[in-house]
């Protein structure tokens, strides 16, 4: 099957080959002590696995699913984020919400903000339906827009080498959304490294101003404790507080310019996953001193919050 090409001119499969040669220039180190049952830390620039812990069996993703949702949107419609979507009852669902109401008119860019900052299940559904309709039109076919979008999610994951990843919906509400920590590192490398997406993680809070029906301003403030912090390119949680499931995936821009993707499954609590993340950040420059060497030319430019 030919590789699909995204709006940036590179096929998903080609991106995977560039990012993940899976060669190691130095011995992999044992990770620091953390509460997470599974750990996978990848230097997405060199392709080296830096730390790993656990059996790397597929686990339920919950809202980590949304990383693939936004990746597919960026690949399919990344240059059309000003297009608008009229919110339908089918977009509204249980769980985390970005504040969508029936009849609202949102831009795809604002839906991205609602998906990434506050993990809105409603925003993810609206993204999937809009992009799925565009895919069906491109295919010259009729059908279920959301199913078409989920098909693209699975195709993109397979092309990235995420062999155990399976997606069933765009929000992560269904238990069939699963992947291994290694899969999520592969996905995270291209998502957190995507220049179109990085600005949506650059600030911890934003306000969305809607015009037309339902005119109002919606304040959105993330609960992801590390977002907006220095050198954090992006981060996403996947949680079920009732079942005590606390997952986290994020990316750190090392001083030498490498992008380090950290995936944690099964931390002991909401607070513990951030402590685990920070423990790994503290250990990396000691175990891999080259990461701490400043890149030639000084500071590396980082994304800024969208206007």
Beta strands, then each sheet from edge to edge (+ up, - down):
strand 1: 38-43
strand 2: 49-53
strand 3: 59-60
strand 4: 84-86
strand 5: 105-107
strand 6: 178-179
strand 7: 205-210
strand 8: 216-221
strand 9: 232-240
strand 10: 245-253
strand 11: 259-265
sheet 1: 2+ 1- 11+ 10- 9+
sheet 2: 3+ 6-
sheet 3: 4+ 5-
sheet 4: 7+ 8-
end
